[in-house]
Structures are given as C-alpha cells and as structure tokens.
Amino acid sequence: MRIVTFLVTLLLSPQLFAQEIAAESIYDYSIRMDTIDWAMEKQLDTVDIRLESHAELGGFNFRIASVVGEVDIIDIVKGDLPTKCRWEFLSSRWQGELELGDRILSVWTVVALPRLMPDSTEKEGPCFSQPDNPTLVKVVVTAGQSQFATQEFSPLFFLWTDCGDNTVSSVRGELLYMSDSVSWSYPAKGMPKGKEFPSVAGSPDHCISAKATDRIKRTINFTNGGIRFSSEF
C-alpha cells in the first residue's frame, strides 16, 4: 500500500479530532525548492523545500527527482517545521530510476505527519504551521560529475507519477490539496511541459473527479530548484 494512502486514511479518521472543531479553512500554498550555488571544492550541501505561505498543514507527501549523474540525492531529512513542531513521523526513501524523455531520473519520496493529539505532558496543542517561511524538508545532495561538466545548471524538482504525488492534507484530513501551478526559479532546458505521467508540470486534470471537487483543492503553487555551477563561487 502506498504511503500516501496511509497518510490520507489516517488523517481522514474522525475519531482523532474533537467534534466541536469548526470546519477547516481553504488555503493557498506556495512551496519552493531552493536553487543553490555550488563551488568546485564543495562535497555536500542541502537544498531546502520551504513553505512560503502562512498556512496550516496536516501532513505532506512529496515525490522529488534529480537527473542521474548531475545532482545526486543522498537523503531527505526534517526541516524547521517538523522539527520545531515535533511532528511524529517522517519517512524518506529512494524509489529507483525512471526514464523521462532522454534523461534518467533518480526518484525519492518523503512523507511527514504532525502530532495529531497533544501528549499529556505538553502545555500546548499540536503545531501545524509557523511564520517566516519554514523549511518542510532538507534535501541532502552531491553534485556527482556535474561540477566538472560544462552545464551551468542542474535541476532538482517535484515529479508526478500518480495522482497522490505532491499533495498536502488539511489539519483534520477533510481536504486534500494538489498542484495548481509549477514554475522554475532558474531556466531548466529540455523539461517536458505536458501533464501526462510522468510529469514535471503538475498533476493532470483527471486526478480530480466531479464527485471529489469539494474535498480536493488545486491551490498549491510549486517552484522547482537545483544547483548552479561556477568556478567563481
């Protein structure tokens, strides 16, 4: 069973929440993957994935990819929001390689869940958001052979291979948020623009049926990142 199925099933369980909690607000999300500069002598670095809108999250499921031989993902670890809010679950794993046009991608997934109910020792309830553009996860990368090549930029990006990829759950699990737009902070050459799986342009229209429009919202604006190479850094 896919981890995302576990995520949605868990968050949709009504017994996890008090009945008197009001209906959830609908949020617009802006989720950005940073673009970093890479010096010749650098061995490892992290690329942050940040929430640039002050909105609450009840968990997220991201699928992240890089081009084999350009940017190699070593690990994906907790960012500021899951750490400071003491989220209780984060799992990241390598999913294997995938062809996309004339490129071979290395694909990872990461799933995170907040603490849904406070511990008996906690003075405050669960934390689902923070101001100041918190990081959701940090992607640990190495440049492989790219730093010796002639390209100026190697992309790191969100990838869609099914409808459950790159989604955010509301706090009570009553709403599931999906991609609305996908952009690049730095021009990436040769990336397909269509939304057929596998896609780097977001989930296709058929991922939301007419019966689910009140439960699934297209309000996430994704920005892809990567690594810029220069001997001047």
ROSE-4610 file (N, C-alpha, C; in Angstrom, 1 decimal, always signed):
// ROSE-4610
residu = [M/M/M/R/R/R/I/I/I/V/V/V/T/T/T/F/F/F/L/L/L/V/V/V/T/T/T/L/L/L/L/L/L/L/L/L/S/S/S/P/P/P/Q/Q/Q/L/L/L/F/F/F/A/A/A/Q/Q/Q/E/E/E/I/I/I/A/A/A/A/A/A/E/E/E/S/S/S/I/I/I/Y/Y/Y/D/D/D/Y/Y/Y/S/S/S/I/I/I/R/R/R/M/M/M/D/D/D/T/T/T/I/I/I/D/D/D/W/W/W/A/A/A/M/M/M/E/E/E/K/K/K/Q/Q/Q/L/L/L/D/D/D/T/T/T/V/V/V/D/D/D/I/I/I/R/R/R/L/L/L/E/E/E/S/S/S/H/H/H/A/A/A/E/E/E/L/L/L/G/G/G/G/G/G/F/F/F/N/N/N/F/F/F/R/R/R/I/I/I/A/A/A/S/S/S/V/V/V/V/V/V/G/G/G/E/E/E/V/V/V/D/D/D/I/I/I/I/I/I/D/D/D/I/I/I/V/V/V/K/K/K/G/G/G/D/D/D/L/L/L/P/P/P/T/T/T/K/K/K/C/C/C/R/R/R/W/W/W/E/E/E/F/F/F/L/L/L/S/S/S/S/S/S/R/R/R/W/W/W/Q/Q/Q/G/G/G/E/E/E/L/L/L/E/E/E/L/L/L/G/G/G/D/D/D/R/R/R/I/I/I/L/L/L/S/S/S/V/V/V/W/W/W/T/T/T/V/V/V/V/V/V/A/A/A/L/L/L/P/P/P/R/R/R/L/L/L/M/M/M/P/P/P/D/D/D/S/S/S/T/T/T/E/E/E/K/K/K/E/E/E/G/G/G/P/P/P/C/C/C/F/F/F/S/S/S/Q/Q/Q/P/P/P/D/D/D/N/N/N/P/P/P/T/T/T/L/L/L/V/V/V/K/K/K/V/V/V/V/V/V/V/V/V/T/T/T/A/A/A/G/G/G/Q/Q/Q/S/S/S/Q/Q/Q/F/F/F/A/A/A/T/T/T/Q/Q/Q/E/E/E/F/F/F/S/S/S/P/P/P/L/L/L/F/F/F/F/F/F/L/L/L/W/W/W/T/T/T/D/D/D/C/C/C/G/G/G/D/D/D/N/N/N/T/T/T/V/V/V/S/S/S/S/S/S/V/V/V/R/R/R/G/G/G/E/E/E/L/L/L/L/L/L/Y/Y/Y/M/M/M/S/S/S/D/D/D/S/S/S/V/V/V/S/S/S/W/W/W/S/S/S/Y/Y/Y/P/P/P/A/A/A/K/K/K/G/G/G/M/M/M/P/P/P/K/K/K/G/G/G/K/K/K/E/E/E/F/F/F/P/P/P/S/S/S/V/V/V/A/A/A/G/G/G/S/S/S/P/P/P/D/D/D/H/H/H/C/C/C/I/I/I/S/S/S/A/A/A/K/K/K/A/A/A/T/T/T/D/D/D/R/R/R/I/I/I/K/K/K/R/R/R/T/T/T/I/I/I/N/N/N/F/F/F/T/T/T/N/N/N/G/G/G/G/G/G/I/I/I/R/R/R/F/F/F/S/S/S/S/S/S/E/E/E/F/F/F]
num = [1/1/1/2/2/2/3/3/3/4/4/4/5/5/5/6/6/6/7/7/7/8/8/8/9/9/9/10/10/10/11/11/11/12/12/12/13/13/13/14/14/14/15/15/15/16/16/16/17/17/17/18/18/18/19/19/19/20/20/20/21/21/21/22/22/22/23/23/23/24/24/24/25/25/25/26/26/26/27/27/27/28/28/28/29/29/29/30/30/30/31/31/31/32/32/32/33/33/33/34/34/34/35/35/35/36/36/36/37/37/37/38/38/38/39/39/39/40/40/40/41/41/41/42/42/42/43/43/43/44/44/44/45/45/45/46/46/46/47/47/47/48/48/48/49/49/49/50/50/50/51/51/51/52/52/52/53/53/53/54/54/54/55/55/55/56/56/56/57/57/57/58/58/58/59/59/59/60/60/60/61/61/61/62/62/62/63/63/63/64/64/64/65/65/65/66/66/66/67/67/67/68/68/68/69/69/69/70/70/70/71/71/71/72/72/72/73/73/73/74/74/74/75/75/75/76/76/76/77/77/77/78/78/78/79/79/79/80/80/80/81/81/81/82/82/82/83/83/83/84/84/84/85/85/85/86/86/86/87/87/87/88/88/88/89/89/89/90/90/90/91/91/91/92/92/92/93/93/93/94/94/94/95/95/95/96/96/96/97/97/97/98/98/98/99/99/99/100/100/100/101/101/101/102/102/102/103/103/103/104/104/104/105/105/105/106/106/106/107/107/107/108/108/108/109/109/109/110/110/110/111/111/111/112/112/112/113/113/113/114/114/114/115/115/115/116/116/116/117/117/117/118/118/118/119/119/119/120/120/120/121/121/121/122/122/122/123/123/123/124/124/124/125/125/125/126/126/126/127/127/127/128/128/128/129/129/129/130/130/130/131/131/131/132/132/132/133/133/133/134/134/134/135/135/135/136/136/136/137/137/137/138/138/138/139/139/139/140/140/140/141/141/141/142/142/142/143/143/143/144/144/144/145/145/145/146/146/146/147/147/147/148/148/148/149/149/149/150/150/150/151/151/151/152/152/152/153/153/153/154/154/154/155/155/155/156/156/156/157/157/157/158/158/158/159/159/159/160/160/160/161/161/161/162/162/162/163/163/163/164/164/164/165/165/165/166/166/166/167/167/167/168/168/168/169/169/169/170/170/170/171/171/171/172/172/172/173/173/173/174/174/174/175/175/175/176/176/176/177/177/177/178/178/178/179/179/179/180/180/180/181/181/181/182/182/182/183/183/183/184/184/184/185/185/185/186/186/186/187/187/187/188/188/188/189/189/189/190/190/190/191/191/191/192/192/192/193/193/193/194/194/194/195/195/195/196/196/196/197/197/197/198/198/198/199/199/199/200/200/200/201/201/201/202/202/202/203/203/203/204/204/204/205/205/205/206/206/206/207/207/207/208/208/208/209/209/209/210/210/210/211/211/211/212/212/212/213/213/213/214/214/214/215/215/215/216/216/216/217/217/217/218/218/218/219/219/219/220/220/220/221/221/221/222/222/222/223/223/223/224/224/224/225/225/225/226/226/226/227/227/227/228/228/228/229/229/229/230/230/230/231/231/231/232/232/232/233/233/233]
x = [+0.8/+0.0/+0.9/+0.6/+1.3/+1.3/+2.4/+2.5/+1.4/+1.2/+0.2/-1.2/-1.5/-2.8/-2.9/-1.8/-1.8/-2.0/-1.3/-1.4/-2.9/-3.5/-4.9/-5.8/-5.7/-6.6/-6.5/-5.3/-5.1/-5.7/-5.4/-5.9/-7.4/-8.0/-9.5/-10.2/-9.5/-10.2/-10.8/-12.1/-12.8/-12.6/-12.3/-12.1/-10.9/-10.0/-8.8/-9.0/-10.1/-10.4/-11.7/-11.7/-12.9/-14.0/-15.2/-16.3/-16.6/-16.2/-16.6/-15.6/-14.6/-13.7/-14.4/-14.3/-15.0/-14.5/-15.2/-14.8/-13.5/-12.7/-11.4/-11.4/-10.4/-10.3/-9.6/-9.8/-9.1/-8.0/-6.8/-5.6/-5.0/-4.2/-3.3/-1.9/-1.3/+0.1/+1.1/+2.2/+3.4/+4.6/+5.0/+6.0/+7.2/+8.3/+9.5/+10.7/+11.3/+12.6/+13.7/+14.7/+15.7/+16.6/+17.2/+18.4/+19.6/+20.6/+21.9/+23.0/+24.0/+25.3/+26.3/+27.1/+27.9/+29.4/+30.3/+31.7/+32.3/+33.4/+34.2/+34.6/+35.0/+35.5/+34.4/+33.2/+32.1/+31.8/+31.5/+31.2/+29.8/+29.2/+27.8/+27.1/+25.8/+25.1/+23.6/+22.8/+21.3/+20.5/+19.5/+18.5/+17.2/+16.8/+15.6/+14.3/+13.3/+12.0/+11.2/+10.7/+10.1/+8.6/+7.9/+6.5/+6.5/+6.2/+6.3/+5.0/+4.0/+2.7/+2.4/+1.8/+1.5/+0.2/+0.3/-0.9/-0.7/-1.7/-1.6/-1.5/-0.7/-0.6/-0.9/-1.6/-1.8/-1.1/+0.0/+0.9/+1.1/+2.2/+2.5/+3.2/+3.0/+3.6/+4.3/+5.6/+6.3/+7.1/+7.1/+8.0/+9.0/+10.3/+11.3/+12.3/+12.8/+13.7/+14.9/+15.9/+17.1/+17.5/+18.4/+18.9/+20.1/+20.1/+21.2/+22.5/+23.6/+24.9/+25.0/+24.0/+24.1/+24.0/+22.8/+22.6/+22.2/+22.9/+22.6/+22.0/+20.8/+20.2/+20.7/+21.2/+21.8/+20.8/+20.0/+19.0/+18.0/+16.9/+15.9/+15.6/+15.8/+15.7/+14.7/+14.3/+13.4/+13.8/+12.9/+13.1/+12.7/+12.6/+12.3/+10.9/+9.9/+8.5/+8.3/+8.7/+8.5/+9.4/+10.5/+11.4/+10.9/+10.6/+10.1/+8.7/+7.9/+6.6/+6.5/+7.6/+7.7/+6.8/+6.8/+6.0/+6.5/+5.6/+5.9/+6.3/+6.2/+6.5/+7.1/+8.3/+8.8/+9.6/+9.2/+9.9/+10.3/+11.6/+12.1/+12.7/+12.6/+13.2/+13.4/+14.4/+14.7/+13.8/+13.2/+12.2/+12.7/+14.0/+14.6/+14.7/+15.0/+15.2/+14.1/+13.9/+12.8/+13.2/+12.8/+13.1/+12.1/+12.6/+11.8/+12.4/+11.8/+12.4/+13.8/+14.8/+16.2/+17.0/+16.3/+17.0/+16.6/+17.5/+17.2/+17.2/+16.1/+15.9/+16.1/+16.6/+16.6/+15.5/+14.6/+13.4/+13.3/+12.9/+12.7/+11.3/+10.8/+9.6/+9.8/+9.1/+9.1/+7.7/+7.4/+6.0/+6.2/+5.4/+5.5/+4.1/+4.0/+2.8/+3.0/+2.2/+2.3/+1.8/+2.1/+1.5/+0.0/-0.9/-2.3/-2.9/-2.5/-3.1/-1.9/-2.1/-1.0/-0.7/+0.6/+0.9/+0.4/+0.3/-0.2/+0.7/+2.0/+3.0/+3.1/+2.4/+2.5/+1.6/+2.1/+1.3/+0.5/+1.0/+0.3/-0.2/-1.1/-1.6/-0.7/-1.1/-0.3/+0.0/+1.2/+1.6/+1.5/+0.8/+0.6/+1.2/+1.7/+2.2/+3.2/+4.0/+4.9/+5.0/+5.3/+5.5/+7.0/+7.3/+8.7/+9.2/+8.3/+8.7/+9.5/+8.9/+9.7/+10.1/+11.2/+11.5/+10.7/+10.2/+9.5/+10.4/+11.4/+12.4/+13.7/+14.8/+16.1/+16.6/+16.8/+17.3/+18.8/+19.5/+20.9/+21.4/+22.3/+22.7/+24.2/+24.7/+26.1/+26.0/+27.0/+27.0/+27.5/+28.0/+28.5/+29.5/+29.4/+30.3/+29.9/+28.8/+28.3/+29.3/+30.0/+30.9/+32.0/+32.3/+33.4/+32.9/+31.6/+31.0/+30.8/+30.2/+30.1/+28.7/+27.7/+26.4/+26.5/+25.6/+25.5/+24.6/+23.6/+22.5/+22.1/+21.9/+21.3/+20.1/+19.0/+17.7/+17.4/+16.7/+16.1/+14.7/+13.7/+12.4/+11.3/+10.1/+9.0/+8.5/+8.2/+7.8/+6.4/+5.6/+4.3/+4.3/+4.1/+3.9/+2.5/+1.8/+0.4/-0.3/-1.6/-2.4/-2.1/-1.5/-1.2/+0.1/+0.9/+2.2/+2.0/+2.9/+3.0/+1.7/+1.2/-0.1/+0.1/-0.8/-0.8/-2.2/-2.2/-3.5/-3.8/-5.1/-5.5/-5.4/-5.5/-5.2/-6.2/-7.4/-8.4/-8.5/-7.9/-7.9/-9.2/-9.9/-11.1/-10.9/-9.7/-9.3/-8.0/-7.8/-6.6/-6.2/-5.0/-4.6/-3.6/-3.8/-3.0/-2.4/-1.6/-0.9/-1.8/-1.5/-2.3/-1.3/-0.1/+0.9/+2.3/+3.2/+4.6/+5.5/+6.5/+7.4/+8.8/+9.8/+11.2/+11.8/+12.6/+13.3/+14.5/+15.0/+16.1/+15.7/+16.0/+15.6/+16.2/+15.3/+15.8/+15.5/+16.5/+16.3/+15.9/+15.0/+14.6/+13.6/+13.0/+12.0/+10.6/+9.9/+8.6/+7.5/+6.6/+5.6/+4.3/+4.1/+2.8/+2.6/+1.3/+1.0/+0.7/+1.0/+0.9/+2.0/+1.6/+2.6/+3.7/+5.0/+5.5/+5.5/+5.3/+5.1/+6.0/+6.5/+7.1/+6.3/+5.1/+4.3/+3.0/+2.9/+1.8/+0.9/-0.1/-1.0/-2.0/-2.4/-3.3/-4.8/-5.6/-7.0/-7.8/-7.5/-8.3/-8.1/-7.1/-6.9/-8.0/-8.8/-9.9/-11.2/-12.0/-13.3/-14.4/-15.4/-16.5/-17.1/-17.0/-17.6/-16.6/-15.4/-14.4/-14.0/-14.6/-14.2/-14.4/-15.3/-15.5/-14.5/-13.7/-12.7/-11.3/-11.1/-9.8/-9.7/-8.6/-8.5/-7.1/-7.2/-5.9/-5.5/-4.7/-4.2/-2.7/-2.0/-0.5/+0.2/+1.1/+2.0/+3.4/+3.9/+5.2/+6.3/+7.5/+8.6/+9.8/+10.3/+11.4/+12.8/+13.8/+15.1/+16.2/+17.4/+18.5/+19.8/+20.9/+22.2/+22.8/+23.4/+24.1/+25.6/+26.3/+27.7/+28.5/+29.6/+30.5/+31.8/+32.9/+34.2/+34.5/+33.5/+33.7/+33.2/+32.4/+31.8/+32.9]
y = [-1.2/+0.0/+1.2/+2.2/+3.4/+4.2/+4.8/+5.6/+6.7/+7.3/+8.4/+7.9/+6.6/+6.0/+6.0/+5.6/+5.6/+7.0/+8.0/+9.4/+9.9/+9.7/+10.2/+9.4/+8.1/+7.3/+7.7/+7.9/+8.3/+9.7/+10.6/+12.0/+12.1/+11.2/+11.3/+10.6/+10.0/+9.3/+10.3/+10.4/+11.4/+11.3/+10.1/+9.9/+10.6/+11.0/+11.7/+13.1/+13.7/+15.1/+15.3/+16.4/+16.7/+17.2/+16.8/+17.1/+18.6/+19.4/+20.8/+21.7/+21.1/+21.9/+22.3/+23.6/+24.2/+23.7/+23.9/+23.4/+24.1/+23.4/+23.9/+25.0/+25.9/+26.9/+26.4/+27.0/+26.6/+27.5/+27.0/+27.7/+27.7/+28.7/+28.7/+28.5/+27.5/+27.1/+27.5/+28.0/+28.3/+27.5/+26.5/+25.5/+25.7/+26.1/+26.4/+25.5/+25.0/+24.3/+25.3/+25.4/+26.4/+26.1/+27.1/+27.0/+27.5/+26.6/+27.0/+27.1/+27.8/+27.9/+26.9/+26.3/+25.2/+25.5/+25.5/+25.8/+24.4/+24.5/+23.4/+22.4/+23.0/+22.2/+21.6/+22.0/+21.5/+20.1/+19.4/+17.9/+17.6/+18.2/+18.0/+19.4/+19.4/+20.6/+20.2/+21.1/+20.8/+21.8/+21.4/+22.2/+22.2/+23.4/+23.5/+23.5/+22.8/+22.9/+23.7/+24.9/+25.8/+26.1/+26.3/+26.8/+28.3/+29.0/+30.4/+31.1/+30.4/+31.0/+30.5/+31.4/+31.1/+30.3/+29.0/+28.2/+26.9/+26.3/+25.1/+23.9/+22.9/+21.6/+20.5/+19.5/+18.3/+17.1/+17.4/+16.3/+16.6/+16.0/+16.2/+14.9/+14.8/+13.7/+14.3/+14.2/+14.8/+13.7/+13.8/+13.0/+13.9/+13.7/+14.6/+13.8/+14.5/+13.8/+14.7/+14.0/+14.7/+13.9/+14.5/+13.8/+13.0/+11.7/+10.8/+11.3/+11.4/+11.9/+13.4/+14.1/+15.6/+16.0/+15.9/+16.1/+14.8/+14.3/+13.0/+13.3/+12.8/+13.0/+11.9/+12.3/+11.4/+11.0/+12.0/+11.8/+12.9/+12.8/+13.8/+13.8/+15.0/+15.0/+16.1/+16.1/+17.1/+18.5/+19.4/+20.8/+21.4/+22.8/+23.5/+23.2/+23.1/+23.0/+21.6/+20.5/+19.2/+19.1/+19.8/+19.7/+20.5/+21.8/+22.7/+22.3/+21.8/+21.4/+20.0/+19.3/+17.9/+17.0/+17.1/+16.2/+14.7/+13.8/+12.5/+11.5/+11.8/+10.8/+11.5/+11.0/+11.5/+10.3/+9.9/+8.8/+9.3/+9.0/+9.3/+8.1/+7.8/+6.6/+6.8/+6.1/+6.1/+5.2/+5.6/+4.8/+4.2/+4.5/+3.9/+4.9/+4.4/+5.3/+5.2/+6.3/+6.4/+7.2/+6.8/+7.5/+8.7/+9.8/+11.0/+11.6/+11.3/+11.7/+11.0/+11.9/+11.3/+11.3/+11.5/+11.6/+10.4/+10.0/+9.1/+9.8/+9.6/+10.3/+9.4/+10.0/+9.3/+9.9/+9.0/+9.4/+9.1/+10.1/+9.9/+10.3/+9.7/+10.2/+10.5/+11.5/+11.8/+12.1/+11.6/+11.7/+12.2/+13.1/+13.6/+13.8/+13.5/+13.6/+14.4/+15.4/+16.1/+15.3/+15.7/+15.1/+15.5/+14.6/+14.9/+15.2/+14.6/+14.9/+15.3/+16.2/+16.6/+15.4/+15.3/+14.4/+15.0/+14.1/+14.6/+15.6/+15.6/+16.5/+17.8/+17.9/+19.2/+20.2/+21.5/+22.6/+23.2/+23.0/+23.5/+22.3/+22.6/+21.6/+21.4/+20.5/+20.3/+21.5/+21.6/+22.7/+22.3/+23.1/+22.8/+23.8/+24.9/+25.9/+26.8/+27.6/+28.6/+29.7/+30.9/+32.1/+32.0/+33.0/+33.2/+32.0/+31.6/+30.6/+29.4/+28.6/+27.5/+26.4/+25.7/+24.6/+23.4/+22.7/+21.4/+20.3/+20.2/+19.2/+19.8/+19.1/+19.5/+18.3/+18.6/+17.5/+17.6/+16.5/+16.4/+15.9/+16.7/+16.5/+16.5/+15.8/+16.0/+16.2/+16.8/+17.2/+16.1/+15.0/+14.0/+14.5/+14.2/+14.7/+16.0/+16.6/+17.8/+19.0/+19.0/+20.2/+20.2/+19.1/+19.1/+19.2/+19.3/+19.4/+20.8/+21.0/+22.4/+23.0/+22.2/+22.8/+23.8/+24.8/+25.9/+25.6/+24.7/+24.5/+23.0/+22.4/+21.0/+21.1/+20.6/+20.8/+19.7/+20.2/+19.3/+19.7/+18.8/+19.2/+18.2/+18.7/+17.8/+17.0/+15.8/+14.9/+14.2/+14.1/+13.4/+12.1/+11.0/+9.7/+9.1/+9.6/+9.3/+10.5/+10.3/+11.5/+11.8/+10.9/+11.1/+11.8/+12.1/+12.8/+14.3/+14.8/+16.2/+16.8/+16.2/+16.6/+17.1/+17.9/+18.4/+18.1/+17.6/+17.4/+18.5/+18.8/+19.8/+19.2/+20.0/+19.5/+18.4/+18.5/+17.5/+16.4/+16.5/+15.5/+15.6/+16.7/+16.8/+17.3/+17.9/+18.5/+18.0/+17.7/+17.3/+18.3/+18.9/+19.9/+19.3/+19.8/+19.3/+20.5/+20.2/+21.3/+22.1/+23.4/+24.4/+24.9/+25.2/+25.6/+25.1/+25.0/+24.6/+25.6/+26.2/+27.1/+26.7/+27.4/+27.2/+28.5/+28.4/+29.6/+30.0/+29.0/+29.1/+28.3/+28.8/+28.0/+26.6/+25.7/+24.3/+23.8/+23.4/+23.1/+21.6/+21.4/+20.1/+19.4/+20.2/+19.6/+19.6/+18.4/+18.4/+19.3/+19.9/+20.8/+20.1/+18.9/+18.2/+17.7/+17.4/+16.8/+15.3/+14.7/+13.2/+12.6/+11.5/+10.9/+10.2/+10.3/+11.1/+12.6/+13.5/+14.9/+15.7/+16.8/+17.8/+19.1/+19.0/+20.2/+20.2/+19.2/+19.1/+17.9/+17.6/+16.5/+16.8/+15.8/+16.1/+16.3/+16.8/+17.1/+15.9/+14.8/+13.6/+13.1/+13.7/+13.4/+13.9/+14.8/+15.3/+15.0/+14.1/+13.8/+14.8/+14.8/+15.8/+15.5/+14.3/+13.9/+14.4/+14.7/+15.0/+16.4/+17.3/+18.7/+19.4/+18.9/+19.6/+19.1/+18.1/+17.5/+17.7/+18.0/+18.1/+19.5/+20.3/+21.6/+21.8/+22.5/+22.8/+24.2/+24.3/+25.6/+25.6/+24.6/+24.6/+25.1/+26.1/+26.6/+26.2/+25.3/+24.7/+25.5/+25.6/+26.2/+25.2/+24.8/+23.9/+24.6/+23.9/+24.5/+23.7/+23.7/+23.0/+23.5/+23.3/+23.7/+24.5/+25.7/+26.5/+26.3/+26.0/+25.8/+27.0/+27.3/+28.3/+28.2/+28.4/+28.4/+29.6/+30.6/+31.8/+31.8/+30.7/+30.7/+30.2]
z = [+0.0/+0.0/+0.0/-0.8/-0.9/+0.4/+0.7/+2.0/+1.9/+0.7/+0.7/+1.1/+0.8/+1.2/+2.7/+3.3/+4.8/+5.3/+4.7/+5.1/+5.1/+3.9/+3.8/+4.7/+4.8/+5.6/+7.1/+7.5/+8.9/+9.2/+8.3/+8.5/+8.3/+7.7/+7.5/+8.6/+9.6/+10.7/+11.6/+11.7/+12.5/+14.0/+14.5/+15.9/+16.5/+15.6/+16.0/+16.4/+16.2/+16.4/+17.2/+18.0/+18.8/+17.8/+18.2/+17.3/+17.2/+18.2/+18.2/+17.4/+16.8/+15.9/+14.7/+14.4/+13.3/+11.9/+10.9/+9.5/+9.2/+8.4/+8.1/+7.0/+7.1/+6.1/+4.9/+3.7/+2.5/+2.3/+2.1/+2.0/+0.6/+0.2/-0.9/-0.4/-1.0/-0.6/-1.7/-1.2/-2.1/-1.5/-2.3/-1.8/-2.8/-2.3/-3.1/-2.8/-3.8/-3.7/-4.0/-3.2/-3.4/-4.6/-5.1/-6.1/-5.3/-5.3/-4.6/-5.5/-5.1/-5.9/-5.4/-6.3/-6.0/-6.4/-5.4/-5.7/-6.0/-6.8/-7.2/-6.1/-5.0/-3.9/-3.0/-3.2/-2.3/-2.5/-1.4/-1.5/-1.3/-0.2/+0.1/+0.4/+0.2/+0.6/+0.8/+1.2/+1.4/+0.6/+0.0/-0.8/+0.0/+0.5/+1.3/+0.5/+1.0/+0.5/+1.5/+1.1/+2.1/+1.8/+2.9/+2.7/+2.8/+1.7/+1.6/+1.9/+2.3/+2.7/+4.1/+4.9/+6.3/+6.3/+6.1/+6.1/+6.9/+7.4/+8.2/+7.3/+7.8/+7.1/+8.1/+7.6/+8.3/+7.8/+7.1/+6.5/+5.1/+4.5/+3.1/+2.6/+1.2/+0.5/-0.7/-0.8/-1.9/-2.7/-4.0/-4.8/-5.5/-5.3/-5.7/-6.6/-7.6/-8.6/-9.0/-9.4/-10.0/-11.2/-12.0/-13.2/-12.8/-13.1/-12.7/-13.3/-12.5/-12.9/-12.8/-12.5/-12.4/-10.9/-10.3/-8.9/-8.3/-7.3/-6.7/-5.3/-5.0/-3.7/-2.8/-1.7/-0.7/+0.4/+0.8/+1.8/+1.8/+2.5/+2.8/+4.2/+4.9/+6.4/+6.8/+8.1/+8.6/+8.4/+8.1/+8.1/+9.4/+9.4/+10.7/+11.2/+10.3/+10.8/+11.5/+10.8/+11.6/+12.8/+12.8/+14.0/+15.1/+14.9/+16.0/+16.4/+15.6/+16.0/+16.5/+16.5/+17.0/+16.3/+14.9/+14.1/+14.4/+14.4/+14.9/+13.9/+12.6/+11.6/+10.4/+9.9/+8.6/+8.0/+6.8/+6.1/+4.7/+4.4/+3.1/+2.5/+1.3/+0.7/-0.8/-1.3/-2.7/-3.4/-4.5/-5.2/-6.5/-6.9/-8.0/-9.1/-10.4/-11.5/-12.5/-13.2/-14.1/-15.4/-16.5/-17.8/-18.0/-18.3/-18.7/-20.0/-21.1/-22.4/-22.6/-22.8/-23.0/-21.7/-20.5/-19.3/-18.4/-17.5/-16.4/-15.1/-14.4/-13.2/-12.0/-10.9/-9.6/-8.8/-8.3/-7.7/-6.2/-5.4/-3.9/-3.5/-2.4/-1.8/-0.4/+0.1/+1.5/+2.0/+3.2/+3.7/+5.2/+5.6/+7.0/+7.6/+8.9/+9.6/+10.9/+11.3/+12.5/+13.7/+14.9/+16.1/+16.1/+16.0/+15.8/+17.1/+18.2/+19.5/+20.5/+21.4/+22.3/+23.3/+23.7/+24.8/+26.1/+27.1/+28.4/+29.1/+28.6/+29.3/+28.5/+27.4/+26.6/+27.1/+27.2/+27.6/+26.5/+25.3/+24.1/+23.2/+22.4/+21.5/+20.3/+19.3/+18.1/+17.3/+16.7/+15.9/+14.4/+13.6/+12.2/+11.3/+11.8/+10.9/+11.7/+11.0/+11.6/+10.6/+11.1/+10.2/+9.7/+8.8/+8.4/+7.5/+6.6/+5.5/+6.0/+6.9/+7.4/+6.4/+6.6/+5.8/+6.2/+5.1/+5.4/+5.4/+4.5/+4.5/+3.9/+4.1/+3.6/+2.7/+1.4/+0.5/+0.5/+1.0/+1.0/-0.4/-1.0/-2.4/-2.5/-3.5/-4.0/-5.5/-6.1/-7.5/-8.4/-7.9/-8.8/-9.8/-11.0/-12.0/-12.6/-12.2/-12.8/-12.6/-11.5/-11.2/-12.2/-12.9/-13.8/-15.3/-15.4/-16.8/-17.2/-18.3/-18.9/-18.6/-18.1/-17.9/-16.7/-16.8/-15.9/-14.7/-15.0/-14.0/-14.1/-13.0/-12.9/-12.0/-12.5/-11.8/-10.7/-9.8/-8.7/-8.6/-8.7/-9.0/-8.4/-8.3/-8.0/-9.2/-9.0/-10.0/-9.7/-10.7/-10.6/-11.4/-10.7/-11.4/-11.2/-10.2/-10.0/-9.3/-9.1/-8.5/-7.1/-6.4/-5.0/-4.7/-5.7/-5.6/-5.3/-4.4/-4.1/-3.7/-2.6/-2.0/-0.6/-0.1/+1.3/+1.8/+3.1/+3.7/+4.7/+4.8/+5.8/+7.2/+8.2/+9.6/+10.0/+9.7/+10.1/+9.0/+7.9/+6.9/+6.0/+6.1/+5.3/+3.9/+3.7/+2.4/+2.0/+0.7/+0.2/-0.9/-0.8/-1.7/-2.8/-4.0/-5.1/-5.9/-6.9/-7.6/-8.4/-8.4/-9.3/-10.4/-10.0/-11.0/-10.6/-11.6/-11.3/-12.1/-11.5/-12.1/-11.8/-12.4/-12.2/-11.8/-10.7/-10.3/-11.2/-12.0/-12.9/-14.1/-15.4/-16.6/-16.6/-16.8/-17.0/-18.4/-19.1/-20.5/-20.7/-21.7/-22.0/-21.2/-20.3/-19.4/-20.1/-20.1/-20.8/-20.1/-20.9/-20.3/-20.1/-20.7/-20.6/-19.2/-18.9/-17.6/-17.6/-18.7/-18.7/-17.8/-17.1/-16.2/-17.0/-16.6/-15.5/-15.9/-15.0/-15.3/-14.3/-14.9/-14.0/-14.0/-14.6/-14.7/-13.8/-12.9/-12.1/-12.4/-11.6/-11.8/-12.9/-13.7/-14.8/-14.3/-15.1/-14.7/-14.2/-14.8/-14.4/-13.0/-12.3/-10.9/-10.0/-10.4/-9.6/-10.3/-9.8/-10.4/-9.9/-10.6/-10.3/-8.9/-8.4/-7.1/-6.0/-6.3/-5.3/-5.2/-6.0/-6.0/-4.7/-3.9/-2.6/-1.5/-1.9/-0.9/-1.4/-2.7/-3.2/-3.9/-3.5/-4.0/-4.7/-5.8/-6.6/-6.1/-5.1/-4.6/-4.3/-4.7/-4.4/-5.6/-5.4/-6.4/-6.1/-6.9/-6.7/-7.5/-6.9/-7.6/-7.5/-8.6/-8.7/-8.5/-8.1/-7.9/-8.5/-7.9/-8.4/-8.0/-8.8/-8.5/-9.6/-9.3/-10.3/-10.1/-11.2/-11.1/-11.7/-11.0/-11.4/-10.7/-11.3/-10.7/-9.8/-9.9/-9.2/-7.8/-7.4/-6.1/-5.1]
